């Protein structure tokens, strides 16, 4: 069995000319692939997977290639791009659902839905494909209100490694007539099958929003503010983000302009958003009043308001700003809320002792426990050796585990996290996951992350 025979059988769906965009990862360098497959229908996906099984060829599914864990960056596998899977866009205004092919990008989906006053509410700075979002169970900045991709997916069409096509779920909000097997494929990094279609749950677009960048009096004031605002505003709170001074300074630097605060940047800031799909309450007035009360209680020392687009622009510019300062070493983690500050302090002390040049520039989704504990290795410093880079990662992930956290909050699983998964996943969980992997993906023909 040879690659040449497989490509000959695949015919016009295959090409040995692979453009750089399919090989270049979003953060961690380039991959290599001998060929690219571009099916346009689920039937073509099925045929290609059957041929791959017959010829012993390994495939790697790729969406928009915006991921950050190398899951879609090839390491010698034949690439199967889903970008031509675009035949289905079936909007149901009564059920508020969307059946959609997984080659569509998030921006395209929301542009089409906007005229109906609806959205698929996973808010990201990148523009992934629907298939990629499903493969990694993406969260985003407004997960606090809307949940992650899994919480907003009702059904899937998947093609297994054997080429068999399955429809999992009926697209109903209530359905206990069978096991919810679709959830096995969400977050599986493309290892269990190729997702070709999804039925997504939609939400109304907000009619109004109010945003504030808040300087808390101290880190000790953050969680009391969070609890009070969640109790006061309930489901109106759509985002509760945190930004360290280093992260915020990087964003200001790359966007230009002055600090949003009257005085120096605080050690830590909070980006808070209220939003509503009805007009009966003035959210800006509510937010202003609550901030004034927080000032009087001594919990807040400064705040910037009434520039929603500008404040979100700063938040989304953090990653670009960090890249301008040096090599970014990213950690996408989540922690119990009561462990966030203890982890942050302990990790910072460990880095000061073991890797002094590393600059902590953490930010992220405090409201749902998510943290982008990103480090910058400054320009001008000697590059970390592969061994030291691994030692740094091992050390941070060990602290995450010690504090009861997860080493992958919303970026999914990929080769970058294989070693961490192997070290910090319970044996029984790995054994059961490996059994499912072997059942659905015999001979490891799909993907490059291994669950055993």
C-alpha positions as CSV (number, residue, x, y, z in Angstrom):
1,X,0.0,0.0,0.0
2,X,1.5,3.3,-1.0
3,X,0.7,7.0,-0.8
4,X,1.0,7.3,-4.5
5,X,-1.8,4.6,-5.0
6,X,-4.0,6.4,-2.5
7,X,-3.6,9.8,-4.2
8,X,-4.2,8.2,-7.6
9,X,-7.5,6.7,-6.2
10,X,-8.5,10.1,-4.7
11,X,-8.1,11.7,-8.1
12,X,-9.0,15.4,-8.4
13,X,-9.8,15.7,-4.6
14,X,-6.1,15.4,-3.9
15,X,-3.1,17.6,-4.6
16,X,0.6,17.3,-3.9
17,X,1.0,21.0,-4.0
18,X,0.3,22.2,-0.4
19,X,0.2,25.9,0.1
20,X,2.1,27.4,3.1
21,X,-1.1,28.5,4.8
22,X,-2.1,24.9,5.4
23,X,1.3,24.2,7.0
24,X,1.9,27.3,9.1
25,X,0.6,27.1,12.6
26,X,-0.9,30.1,14.4
27,X,1.8,30.3,17.0
28,X,4.3,27.4,17.0
29,X,5.8,27.1,13.6
30,X,5.5,25.1,10.4
31,X,4.5,21.5,9.7
32,X,4.9,19.3,6.7
33,X,2.5,17.3,4.6
34,X,2.9,15.3,1.3
35,X,-0.6,16.1,0.0
36,X,-3.8,18.0,0.6
37,X,-7.4,16.6,0.2
38,X,-10.3,19.0,-0.4
39,X,-13.6,17.2,-0.3
40,X,-16.8,19.3,-0.9
41,X,-19.4,16.8,0.4
42,X,-19.8,14.3,3.2
43,X,-19.9,11.6,0.5
44,X,-16.5,12.7,-0.7
45,X,-15.2,12.7,2.9
46,X,-16.5,9.2,3.3
47,X,-14.9,7.9,0.2
48,X,-11.5,9.5,1.1
49,X,-11.6,7.9,4.6
50,X,-12.4,4.5,3.0
51,X,-9.5,4.9,0.7
52,X,-7.2,5.9,3.5
53,X,-8.2,2.8,5.5
54,X,-7.5,0.6,2.4
55,X,-4.1,2.1,1.7
56,X,-3.0,2.6,5.3
57,X,-2.7,6.4,5.0
58,X,-2.9,8.7,8.0
59,X,-5.0,11.8,7.7
60,X,-5.2,15.0,9.7
61,X,-8.4,17.1,9.5
62,X,-7.9,20.8,9.3
63,X,-10.4,23.7,9.5
64,X,-9.3,27.3,9.4
65,X,-6.0,26.4,11.1
66,X,-6.4,29.0,13.9
67,X,-5.8,26.6,16.8
68,X,-3.0,27.0,19.3
69,X,-2.1,23.4,20.4
70,X,-0.7,22.1,17.0
71,X,-3.7,19.8,16.6
72,X,-4.1,20.8,12.9
73,X,-0.5,21.4,12.0
74,X,0.6,18.4,10.1
75,X,3.6,16.3,11.1
76,X,3.8,14.2,7.9
77,X,0.1,13.2,7.6
78,X,-2.0,13.9,4.5
79,X,-4.2,16.9,5.2
80,X,-8.0,16.8,4.8
81,X,-9.3,20.3,4.7
82,X,-12.9,21.0,5.5
83,X,-13.0,24.4,3.9
84,X,-15.1,23.3,0.9
85,X,-17.8,21.7,3.1
86,X,-20.3,24.5,2.6
87,X,-23.5,22.9,1.1
88,X,-25.8,23.2,4.1
89,X,-27.0,26.4,5.8
90,X,-30.5,25.6,7.0
91,X,-31.8,28.2,9.4
92,X,-34.9,27.5,11.5
93,X,-36.4,30.7,12.9
94,X,-39.0,28.9,15.1
95,X,-36.6,26.5,16.8
96,X,-33.8,29.1,16.6
97,X,-31.4,26.5,15.3
98,X,-28.9,26.3,12.4
99,X,-27.9,23.2,10.5
100,X,-24.6,24.1,8.9
101,X,-21.7,22.5,7.1
102,X,-18.5,22.7,9.1
103,X,-16.5,24.5,6.5
104,X,-18.2,27.8,7.3
105,X,-16.3,30.3,9.4
106,X,-17.7,31.8,12.6
107,X,-17.7,35.3,11.0
108,X,-19.8,34.1,8.0
109,X,-22.3,32.3,10.2
110,X,-22.9,35.4,12.4
111,X,-23.0,37.7,9.4
112,X,-25.9,35.7,7.9
113,X,-27.7,35.4,11.2
114,X,-27.5,39.1,12.1
115,X,-30.3,40.0,9.7
116,X,-32.5,37.7,11.8
117,X,-31.4,39.2,15.1
118,X,-29.6,36.0,16.1
119,X,-26.1,34.8,16.7
120,X,-24.0,31.8,17.5
121,X,-22.6,33.4,20.6
122,X,-19.0,32.1,20.9
123,X,-16.9,35.3,20.8
124,X,-13.3,34.9,19.8
125,X,-10.5,37.1,18.6
126,X,-9.7,34.5,15.9
127,X,-12.0,33.4,13.0
128,X,-12.2,29.6,13.2
129,X,-14.3,27.2,11.2
130,X,-17.3,25.7,12.8
131,X,-15.6,22.3,12.5
132,X,-12.5,23.5,14.3
133,X,-14.6,25.0,17.1
134,X,-16.4,21.7,17.6
135,X,-13.1,19.7,17.5
136,X,-11.8,21.9,20.4
137,X,-15.0,22.8,22.3
138,X,-14.2,26.5,22.1
139,X,-15.2,28.9,24.9
140,X,-14.5,32.5,24.3
141,X,-15.0,35.8,26.2
142,X,-18.8,35.4,26.7
143,X,-18.9,31.9,27.9
144,X,-20.0,33.1,31.3
145,X,-23.4,33.9,29.8
146,X,-23.8,31.6,26.9
147,X,-21.6,28.5,27.6
148,X,-19.1,26.8,25.3
149,X,-19.6,25.1,22.0
150,X,-20.8,21.8,23.5
151,X,-23.5,23.6,25.4
152,X,-24.8,25.1,22.1
153,X,-24.6,22.0,19.9
154,X,-27.7,19.8,19.4
155,X,-26.6,17.3,16.8
156,X,-23.7,16.3,14.5
157,X,-23.1,14.5,11.3
158,X,-19.7,12.7,11.5
159,X,-17.8,10.4,9.2
160,X,-15.9,7.7,11.1
161,X,-12.4,6.5,10.2
162,X,-14.0,3.5,8.4
163,X,-15.9,5.9,6.2
164,X,-19.3,5.2,7.8
165,X,-21.4,8.3,8.2
166,X,-23.5,8.8,11.3
167,X,-26.1,11.4,12.4
168,X,-25.9,11.9,16.1
169,X,-28.8,13.7,17.7
170,X,-32.0,15.1,16.0
171,X,-31.4,18.8,16.7
172,X,-34.0,18.8,19.5
173,X,-33.6,20.7,22.7
174,X,-35.0,17.7,24.6
175,X,-34.0,14.3,23.5
176,X,-33.2,11.4,25.8
177,X,-34.1,8.6,23.3
178,X,-30.5,7.6,22.7
179,X,-27.0,8.3,24.1
180,X,-25.8,11.7,23.3
181,X,-22.9,10.3,21.3
182,X,-22.3,13.7,19.6
183,X,-20.6,14.9,22.7
184,X,-17.8,12.3,22.2
185,X,-16.7,14.1,19.1
186,X,-16.8,17.7,20.5
187,X,-13.4,18.4,22.0
188,X,-11.8,15.2,20.6
189,X,-9.4,17.1,18.4
190,X,-10.5,15.3,15.2
191,X,-9.3,11.9,16.4
192,X,-12.7,10.1,16.5
193,X,-14.0,11.2,13.1
194,X,-14.5,14.1,10.7
195,X,-17.4,16.3,11.6
196,X,-19.2,17.4,8.4
197,X,-22.3,19.1,9.7
198,X,-23.7,20.5,13.0
199,X,-27.0,21.6,14.4
200,X,-26.3,24.7,16.5
201,X,-28.4,26.5,19.1
202,X,-28.8,30.2,18.4
203,X,-29.3,33.2,20.7
204,X,-30.7,36.7,20.2
205,X,-28.3,39.5,19.5
206,X,-28.0,41.9,22.4
207,X,-30.0,45.1,21.9
208,X,-27.8,47.0,24.3
209,X,-24.6,46.6,26.2
210,X,-22.5,48.5,28.8
211,X,-18.8,47.9,29.3
212,X,-16.4,49.1,32.0
213,X,-12.7,48.7,32.6
214,X,-12.4,48.7,36.4
215,X,-9.4,49.1,38.7
216,X,-10.2,47.1,41.8
217,X,-8.6,48.3,45.1
218,X,-6.8,45.0,45.4
219,X,-6.9,41.4,44.3
220,X,-8.8,40.7,47.5
221,X,-11.6,42.9,46.2
222,X,-12.1,41.0,42.9
223,X,-14.2,38.1,44.0
224,X,-16.4,40.1,46.3
225,X,-17.1,42.3,43.3
226,X,-17.8,39.3,41.1
227,X,-20.2,37.8,43.6
228,X,-22.0,41.0,44.2
229,X,-22.4,41.8,40.5
230,X,-23.5,38.3,39.7
231,X,-26.1,38.5,42.4
232,X,-27.2,42.0,41.4
233,X,-27.3,41.6,37.6
234,X,-27.7,37.8,37.2
235,X,-27.9,36.8,33.5
236,X,-27.1,40.3,32.4
237,X,-23.4,39.7,33.1
238,X,-22.0,38.5,29.8
239,X,-18.3,39.0,30.5
240,X,-16.0,39.3,33.5
241,X,-12.5,39.4,32.2
242,X,-9.2,40.0,34.0
243,X,-6.1,41.8,32.7
244,X,-2.7,42.1,34.5
245,X,-0.9,45.4,34.1
246,X,1.7,43.8,31.8
247,X,-1.0,42.4,29.5
248,X,-2.9,45.7,29.4
249,X,0.3,47.7,28.8
250,X,1.1,45.4,25.8
251,X,-2.3,46.1,24.3
252,X,-2.0,49.8,24.8
253,X,1.4,49.7,23.2
254,X,0.3,48.0,20.0
255,X,-2.9,50.0,19.6
256,X,-1.4,53.3,20.5
257,X,-3.1,56.0,22.5
258,X,-3.2,56.8,26.2
259,X,-4.1,54.7,29.2
260,X,-7.8,54.4,29.7
261,X,-7.3,55.2,33.4
262,X,-6.7,58.7,34.8
263,X,-3.7,57.6,36.8
264,X,-1.1,54.8,36.3
265,X,-2.2,51.4,35.3
266,X,-3.4,49.3,38.3
267,X,-1.7,46.0,39.0
268,X,-4.9,44.2,37.8
269,X,-8.0,45.4,35.9
270,X,-11.4,43.9,35.3
271,X,-13.4,44.2,32.0
272,X,-17.0,43.9,32.8
273,X,-19.9,43.7,30.3
274,X,-23.6,43.8,30.9
275,X,-25.8,43.0,27.9
276,X,-29.5,42.4,27.2
277,X,-31.7,41.4,24.3
278,X,-34.5,43.7,25.6
279,X,-34.7,47.5,26.0
280,X,-36.6,47.8,29.2
281,X,-33.6,48.6,31.4
282,X,-30.8,51.1,31.0
283,X,-27.7,49.0,31.4
284,X,-25.3,52.0,31.4
285,X,-27.2,53.6,34.3
286,X,-27.2,50.3,36.2
287,X,-23.5,49.8,35.7
288,X,-22.7,53.4,36.6
289,X,-24.7,53.2,39.8
290,X,-23.1,50.0,40.9
291,X,-19.6,51.3,40.2
292,X,-20.3,54.4,42.2
293,X,-21.4,52.2,45.1
294,X,-18.2,50.1,44.7
295,X,-16.2,53.4,44.9
296,X,-17.9,54.3,48.1
297,X,-17.2,50.9,49.6
298,X,-13.6,51.2,48.7
299,X,-13.6,48.2,46.4
300,X,-12.9,50.2,43.2
301,X,-10.3,53.0,42.8
302,X,-10.8,53.9,39.1
303,X,-12.9,53.0,36.1
304,X,-13.2,53.7,32.4
305,X,-16.7,53.7,30.9
306,X,-18.8,54.6,27.8
307,X,-16.2,53.4,25.2
308,X,-17.4,49.8,24.6
309,X,-15.7,49.2,21.3
310,X,-12.4,50.8,22.5
311,X,-12.3,48.8,25.7
312,X,-13.0,45.5,23.9
313,X,-10.4,46.5,21.3
314,X,-7.8,46.7,24.1
315,X,-8.8,43.3,25.4
316,X,-8.5,41.7,21.9
317,X,-5.2,43.4,21.2
318,X,-3.4,41.7,24.1
319,X,-2.1,38.7,22.2
320,X,-0.8,40.9,19.4
321,X,0.9,43.2,21.9
322,X,2.6,40.4,23.6
323,X,4.0,39.0,20.3
324,X,5.6,42.5,19.7
325,X,7.6,42.1,23.0
326,X,9.1,38.7,22.4
327,X,8.4,35.0,22.1
328,X,5.0,34.1,23.7
329,X,4.8,31.0,25.9
330,X,1.1,30.4,26.3
331,X,-0.8,28.5,28.9
332,X,-4.6,28.1,28.4
333,X,-5.7,26.9,31.9
334,X,-8.7,27.0,34.2
335,X,-8.8,26.9,38.0
336,X,-11.3,26.9,40.8
337,X,-11.9,30.6,41.4
338,X,-10.7,30.4,45.0
339,X,-7.3,29.1,43.7
340,X,-6.7,31.7,41.0
341,X,-4.6,34.2,43.1
342,X,-2.7,31.5,45.0
343,X,-1.7,29.8,41.7
344,X,-0.7,33.2,40.2
345,X,1.5,34.0,43.2
346,X,3.1,30.6,43.4
347,X,3.7,30.4,39.6
348,X,5.3,33.9,39.6
349,X,7.6,33.0,42.4
350,X,8.7,29.8,40.7
351,X,9.4,31.6,37.4
352,X,11.4,34.3,39.2
353,X,13.6,31.6,40.7
354,X,13.9,29.3,37.7
355,X,13.3,31.5,34.6
356,X,14.0,35.1,35.6
357,X,13.6,36.6,32.1
358,X,10.1,35.3,31.7
359,X,7.5,38.1,32.0
360,X,4.1,37.1,33.3
361,X,1.4,38.8,31.2
362,X,-1.7,36.9,32.3
363,X,-5.3,37.8,31.3
364,X,-8.5,35.9,30.6
365,X,-11.9,34.9,31.5
366,X,-12.1,35.2,35.3
367,X,-15.8,34.8,35.4
368,X,-15.7,31.2,34.1
369,X,-12.3,30.3,35.8
370,X,-10.3,30.5,32.5
371,X,-6.9,32.0,32.5
372,X,-4.4,32.7,29.7
373,X,-1.3,32.6,31.9
374,X,0.9,33.8,29.1
375,X,4.6,34.5,29.4
376,X,6.8,36.7,27.2
377,X,10.4,35.7,26.7
378,X,11.8,39.1,25.8
379,X,13.5,40.0,22.6
380,X,17.3,40.1,23.2
381,X,17.3,37.2,25.6
382,X,19.0,34.0,24.5
383,X,16.3,31.7,23.2
384,X,15.1,28.9,25.5
385,X,16.5,25.5,24.6
386,X,13.9,22.8,23.9
387,X,14.8,21.1,27.2
388,X,14.4,24.3,29.2
389,X,11.2,25.1,27.4
390,X,9.8,21.7,28.3
391,X,11.0,22.1,31.9
392,X,9.2,25.5,32.1
393,X,6.0,23.9,30.8
394,X,6.2,20.9,33.0
395,X,6.7,23.2,36.0
396,X,3.7,25.4,35.3
397,X,1.4,22.5,34.5
398,X,2.4,20.8,37.7
399,X,1.3,23.9,39.7
400,X,-2.0,23.9,37.7
401,X,-2.6,20.3,38.8
402,X,-1.6,21.1,42.4
403,X,-4.3,23.7,42.5
404,X,-7.0,21.5,41.1
405,X,-7.0,23.1,37.6
406,X,-7.2,22.0,34.0
407,X,-4.2,22.3,31.6
408,X,-6.6,23.0,28.7
409,X,-9.5,25.3,29.3
410,X,-10.7,26.1,25.8
411,X,-7.9,25.5,23.2
412,X,-8.6,21.7,23.1
413,X,-6.0,18.9,22.8
414,X,-3.1,18.6,20.5
415,X,0.5,17.5,20.3
416,X,1.6,20.5,22.4
417,X,-0.3,19.0,25.3
418,X,0.3,15.3,24.8
419,X,3.1,15.1,27.5
420,X,0.9,17.0,30.0
421,X,-2.1,14.8,29.3
422,X,0.0,11.7,29.8
423,X,1.4,13.0,33.1
424,X,-1.8,14.5,34.7
425,X,-4.7,12.3,33.5
426,X,-5.9,9.6,35.8
427,X,-5.1,6.0,34.6
428,X,-8.8,4.9,34.5
429,X,-9.8,7.9,32.5
430,X,-6.9,7.3,30.0
431,X,-7.8,3.6,29.7
432,X,-11.5,4.3,29.0
433,X,-10.6,7.1,26.5
434,X,-8.1,4.8,24.8
435,X,-10.8,2.1,24.4
436,X,-13.1,4.6,22.7
437,X,-10.2,5.9,20.6
438,X,-9.4,2.3,19.5
439,X,-13.1,1.6,18.7
440,X,-13.6,4.7,16.6
441,X,-10.1,5.2,15.2
442,X,-8.4,1.9,14.8
443,X,-4.8,2.0,13.8
444,X,-4.7,5.7,14.7
445,X,-5.5,6.8,11.2
446,X,-7.1,10.1,12.2
447,X,-5.5,13.0,14.1
448,X,-2.3,13.1,16.0
449,X,-3.4,13.2,19.7
450,X,-3.5,9.9,21.5
451,X,-5.9,9.3,24.4
452,X,-4.3,6.2,25.8
